[in-house]
């Protein structure tokens, strides 16, 4: 198997939107921690977004760039 077979290109903005969408509702009910999380996600680097998605157990194939 080629090493590149399991590598995908991720649409970072779609990933960012999904992370913010998942976090956002808690921010709107007044959780100060969630509000800080949304702000952090909006300014996060691609590497930080990938790390957060991995921490949350996201399947990165959902965000494959087309």
N, C-alpha and C positions, 0 to 999 in steps of 0.2 A: 504494500500500500504506500502510495506517495505521501510524504509528510504533509503536503499542502491539501490533501483530500479533506481534512477535518477543519480547515481554515475557512471562515466566511467573512465577508465584508459586512459590517454592521452600519445601518443607517442610524447615526448617532442622534439625529434630531427626533426620529421616531422613538428611539429608546428613551431619550430625555422626556419626551411628552408622556410616555407610558409611566415612567417613574414619578413625574409630577402629578399625573392623574391619580395614581394610586395613593400618593401622599397628601394631595390637596384637600380631600374631604375633612381630614382631621384638623387641618389648618383653619378651615371655615367654621369649625365648631369651637374655635378659640384656643386650641392647643398651641402654646408658644413654641414648643419643641418642633411641632410639625411645620409651623410657619418658617422657622429657621431652616428646616430640612428643605422646604420648597425653594427658598432663596439659594441655598447651597447647591441644589440640583440645577437651578437655572444658570449658575455660573461655573458648574463643574467641568473639568476637562474630559475629553473622551475616555481617558484611562480611568478617571474617577467614576464615571458613569458605568463603565464596564464592571468595575469592582463592586459597585453598589448593586448592580443587576445580578451579579454572581452571588453576592451575599443574600439577596432576596430569592434566589433560586430560579431566576428567569431562564427560559429556554431561548438562547440567543438566535436560534433559527427564526423566531418570530420577527426579528428585526433585520433580517438579511436584506442588504441593499440590492435593489433590482435595477 
